[in-house]
Amino acid sequence: LLNLAFNNDNNCVLIATADGCSAVHEAMRRHPQDSNVHHQGCLALGNLASNNNNQVLIASEGGITVVVAAMRQHPQDNNVQHYGCYALASLASNNNNNKVLIACEGGITVV
């Protein structure tokens, strides 16, 4: 999903419509110890959040919580930290509500 969503707004919409964002969240929740799942999930959510509607959807489904949790769970993993920051930045881009949610979820302290 992360590759399909990269720089392709149409695919971002199709993935979201097919519950792809939820699938990424669920994979990250089910595999809390797997840093590879978390860094790939953060990258996928970051790519999907390039679409403004997806920013709202991802946040409403708990995506911000999942990204912050991944960053807390894997503080020494450079990939999780890098792509977690990317996901948070993508979710916050031009979205003041998500900026507030990120702050409330502890996103500022993990960065």
Backbone as CSV, one residue per row, in Angstrom:
resi,resn,N_x,N_y,N_z,CA_x,CA_y,CA_z,C_x,C_y,C_z
1,LEU,0.813,-1.191,0.000,0.000,0.000,0.000,0.860,1.259,0.000
2,LEU,1.987,1.183,0.703,2.803,2.397,0.786,3.322,2.797,-0.581
3,ASN,3.693,1.833,-1.406,4.172,2.166,-2.749,3.047,2.643,-3.657
4,LEU,1.887,2.049,-3.534,0.746,2.462,-4.352,0.299,3.886,-4.019
5,ALA,0.454,4.268,-2.755,0.003,5.588,-2.320,1.012,6.691,-2.617
6,PHE,2.262,6.330,-2.889,3.316,7.330,-3.067,3.041,8.217,-4.281
7,ASN,2.875,9.509,-4.034,2.674,10.512,-5.091,1.538,10.171,-6.051
8,ASN,0.491,9.531,-5.553,-0.623,9.171,-6.413,-1.928,9.380,-5.644
9,ASP,-2.520,10.570,-5.825,-3.728,10.923,-5.083,-4.885,9.986,-5.398
10,ASN,-5.015,9.567,-6.646,-6.106,8.650,-6.995,-5.986,7.348,-6.226
11,ASN,-4.771,6.809,-6.142,-4.576,5.580,-5.381,-4.827,5.797,-3.892
12,CYS,-4.455,6.956,-3.386,-4.715,7.256,-1.972,-6.205,7.194,-1.680
13,VAL,-7.003,7.749,-2.564,-8.460,7.733,-2.390,-8.992,6.306,-2.483
14,LEU,-8.525,5.557,-3.481,-8.984,4.172,-3.644,-8.597,3.303,-2.447
15,ILE,-7.389,3.470,-1.946,-6.942,2.693,-0.793,-7.798,3.015,0.426
16,ALA,-8.071,4.285,0.648,-8.902,4.682,1.786,-10.321,4.135,1.641
17,THR,-10.861,4.182,0.445,-12.209,3.679,0.186,-12.299,2.179,0.457
18,ALA,-11.200,1.471,0.221,-11.160,0.022,0.444,-10.704,-0.329,1.866
19,ASP,-10.762,0.637,2.774,-10.372,0.452,4.177,-8.893,0.128,4.356
20,GLY,-8.078,0.619,3.446,-6.641,0.392,3.537,-5.999,1.067,4.732
21,CYS,-6.489,2.253,5.084,-5.940,2.951,6.250,-6.198,2.129,7.507
22,SER,-7.389,1.590,7.615,-7.733,0.740,8.756,-6.861,-0.507,8.801
23,ALA,-6.569,-1.067,7.646,-5.724,-2.265,7.598,-4.325,-1.969,8.124
24,VAL,-3.797,-0.800,7.793,-2.470,-0.418,8.284,-2.505,-0.242,9.795
25,HIS,-3.519,0.473,10.302,-3.650,0.659,11.756,-3.717,-0.687,12.459
26,GLU,-4.533,-1.576,11.937,-4.738,-2.869,12.582,-3.449,-3.689,12.596
27,ALA,-2.709,-3.669,11.509,-1.428,-4.399,11.472,-0.478,-3.852,12.534
28,MET,-0.431,-2.535,12.663,0.448,-1.925,13.657,0.001,-2.273,15.076
29,ARG,-1.296,-2.322,15.307,-1.813,-2.664,16.639,-1.554,-4.131,16.985
30,ARG,-1.682,-4.999,15.996,-1.522,-6.439,16.238,-0.068,-6.867,16.410
31,HIS,0.846,-6.045,15.970,2.267,-6.405,16.020,3.070,-5.309,16.715
32,PRO,2.791,-5.066,17.990,3.428,-3.943,18.684,4.946,-4.087,18.840
33,GLN,5.456,-5.307,18.807,6.891,-5.509,18.992,7.663,-5.518,17.673
34,ASP,6.975,-5.522,16.556,7.625,-5.654,15.249,7.946,-4.277,14.669
35,SER,9.184,-3.865,14.802,9.573,-2.526,14.333,9.450,-2.398,12.822
36,ASN,9.610,-3.499,12.084,9.469,-3.423,10.627,8.028,-3.106,10.238
37,VAL,7.076,-3.751,10.898,5.659,-3.444,10.639,5.390,-1.982,10.966
38,HIS,5.977,-1.502,12.045,5.734,-0.123,12.454,6.374,0.887,11.506
39,HIS,7.587,0.636,11.063,8.176,1.639,10.168,7.496,1.614,8.801
40,GLN,7.130,0.436,8.327,6.397,0.363,7.054,5.001,0.976,7.198
41,GLY,4.369,0.743,8.350,3.047,1.324,8.599,3.089,2.835,8.673
42,CYS,4.095,3.365,9.358,4.233,4.830,9.425,4.462,5.422,8.042
43,LEU,5.285,4.760,7.249,5.531,5.243,5.887,4.246,5.202,5.066
44,ALA,3.489,4.113,5.174,2.230,4.004,4.432,1.252,5.098,4.860
45,LEU,1.110,5.310,6.170,0.192,6.349,6.633,0.649,7.735,6.196
46,GLY,1.942,7.963,6.200,2.466,9.243,5.711,2.132,9.464,4.252
47,ASN,2.294,8.421,3.444,1.958,8.541,2.021,0.456,8.740,1.825
48,LEU,-0.347,7.987,2.560,-1.806,8.113,2.438,-2.300,9.477,2.904
49,ALA,-1.601,10.082,3.851,-2.010,11.380,4.387,-1.685,12.535,3.452
50,SER,-1.115,12.247,2.300,-0.902,13.321,1.320,-2.234,13.818,0.763
51,ASN,-3.287,13.035,0.967,-4.635,13.420,0.565,-5.352,14.030,1.775
52,ASN,-5.908,15.223,1.608,-6.530,15.935,2.732,-7.654,15.151,3.398
53,ASN,-8.482,14.486,2.610,-9.569,13.693,3.187,-9.020,12.522,3.994
54,ASN,-7.926,11.944,3.517,-7.311,10.835,4.242,-6.713,11.303,5.566
55,GLN,-6.241,12.544,5.617,-5.729,13.071,6.881,-6.808,12.992,7.956
56,VAL,-8.001,13.396,7.590,-9.131,13.383,8.527,-9.500,11.944,8.885
57,LEU,-9.562,11.079,7.877,-9.923,9.680,8.102,-8.911,8.982,9.005
58,ILE,-7.642,9.137,8.696,-6.594,8.478,9.483,-6.663,8.932,10.941
59,ALA,-6.815,10.223,11.145,-6.907,10.745,12.519,-8.147,10.204,13.225
60,SER,-9.276,10.181,12.529,-10.520,9.733,13.161,-10.491,8.247,13.510
61,GLU,-9.666,7.490,12.809,-9.553,6.053,13.072,-8.436,5.723,14.061
62,GLY,-7.822,6.735,14.632,-6.781,6.496,15.622,-5.380,6.389,15.068
63,GLY,-5.174,6.843,13.850,-3.862,6.743,13.224,-2.776,7.539,13.926
64,ILE,-3.131,8.684,14.456,-2.145,9.494,15.179,-1.701,8.745,16.433
65,THR,-2.642,8.165,17.130,-2.335,7.386,18.329,-1.395,6.228,18.000
66,VAL,-1.659,5.545,16.896,-0.852,4.391,16.498,0.576,4.815,16.151
67,VAL,0.718,5.931,15.446,2.057,6.407,15.070,2.838,6.812,16.313
68,VAL,2.218,7.567,17.197,2.904,7.993,18.422,3.281,6.770,19.264
69,ALA,2.391,5.789,19.348,2.681,4.565,20.100,3.866,3.813,19.497
70,ALA,3.928,3.764,18.178,5.052,3.094,17.508,6.368,3.790,17.838
71,MET,6.346,5.106,17.828,7.563,5.864,18.140,7.980,5.658,19.597
72,ARG,7.014,5.535,20.483,7.325,5.268,21.896,7.841,3.846,22.090
73,GLN,7.251,2.909,21.355,7.603,1.495,21.494,9.013,1.206,20.972
74,HIS,9.448,1.972,19.971,10.730,1.694,19.315,11.612,2.945,19.286
75,PRO,11.987,3.464,20.459,12.725,4.734,20.489,14.124,4.661,19.882
76,GLN,14.701,3.484,19.807,16.052,3.338,19.266,16.066,2.926,17.793
77,ASP,14.901,2.715,17.206,14.837,2.286,15.807,14.755,3.513,14.908
78,ASN,15.820,3.765,14.184,15.877,4.955,13.329,14.782,4.983,12.280
79,ASN,14.424,3.834,11.716,13.381,3.803,10.687,12.019,4.171,11.264
80,VAL,11.683,3.624,12.424,10.398,3.957,13.045,10.364,5.444,13.384
81,GLN,11.448,5.954,13.925,11.491,7.372,14.284,11.386,8.259,13.042
82,HIS,12.131,7.918,12.011,12.124,8.712,10.777,10.738,8.720,10.123
83,TYR,10.185,7.530,9.914,8.901,7.449,9.226,7.733,7.849,10.128
84,GLY,7.920,7.724,11.437,6.920,8.253,12.354,6.834,9.766,12.243
85,CYS,7.993,10.418,12.182,8.012,11.878,11.990,7.389,12.258,10.650
86,TYR,7.702,11.474,9.622,7.124,11.722,8.297,5.599,11.617,8.352
87,ALA,5.092,10.567,9.011,3.636,10.386,9.105,2.991,11.540,9.855
88,LEU,3.586,11.927,10.980,3.016,13.040,11.747,3.050,14.341,10.953
89,ALA,4.143,14.581,10.241,4.236,15.794,9.422,3.191,15.782,8.316
90,SER,3.003,14.631,7.689,1.991,14.528,6.627,0.584,14.727,7.179
91,LEU,0.328,14.159,8.346,-0.996,14.311,8.958,-1.258,15.740,9.409
92,ALA,-0.210,16.461,9.779,-0.362,17.839,10.260,-0.399,18.868,9.142
93,SER,0.053,18.498,7.964,0.166,19.445,6.863,-1.183,20.078,6.526
94,ASN,-1.281,21.381,6.711,-2.498,22.140,6.405,-3.731,21.621,7.134
95,ASN,-3.537,21.039,8.327,-4.663,20.499,9.070,-4.495,20.857,10.549
96,ASN,-5.103,21.966,10.944,-4.958,22.449,12.320,-5.541,21.490,13.352
97,ASN,-6.634,20.807,13.008,-7.214,19.844,13.947,-6.236,18.713,14.251
98,ASN,-5.563,18.228,13.213,-4.604,17.157,13.428,-3.389,17.648,14.214
99,LYS,-3.009,18.895,14.020,-1.898,19.450,14.809,-2.232,19.401,16.296
100,VAL,-3.461,19.752,16.633,-3.898,19.711,18.029,-3.923,18.261,18.529
101,LEU,-4.458,17.351,17.716,-4.513,15.943,18.113,-3.113,15.372,18.329
102,ILE,-2.195,15.720,17.449,-0.813,15.243,17.587,-0.226,15.718,18.911
103,ALA,-0.448,16.980,19.224,0.055,17.514,20.494,-0.599,16.808,21.678
104,CYS,-1.913,16.597,21.610,-2.637,15.954,22.710,-2.218,14.498,22.898
105,GLU,-1.839,13.836,21.831,-1.423,12.424,21.898,0.035,12.262,22.326
106,GLY,0.748,13.374,22.489,2.152,13.290,22.886,3.118,13.272,21.719
107,GLY,2.618,13.645,20.551,3.450,13.620,19.350,4.621,14.592,19.385
108,ILE,4.472,15.669,20.107,5.571,16.638,20.182,6.713,16.067,21.025
109,THR,6.375,15.401,22.111,7.427,14.875,22.984,8.173,13.703,22.361
110,VAL,7.519,12.901,21.532,8.236,11.773,20.913,9.155,12.233,19.795
111,VAL,8.853,13.384,19.229,9.703,13.902,18.160,10.936,14.522,18.793
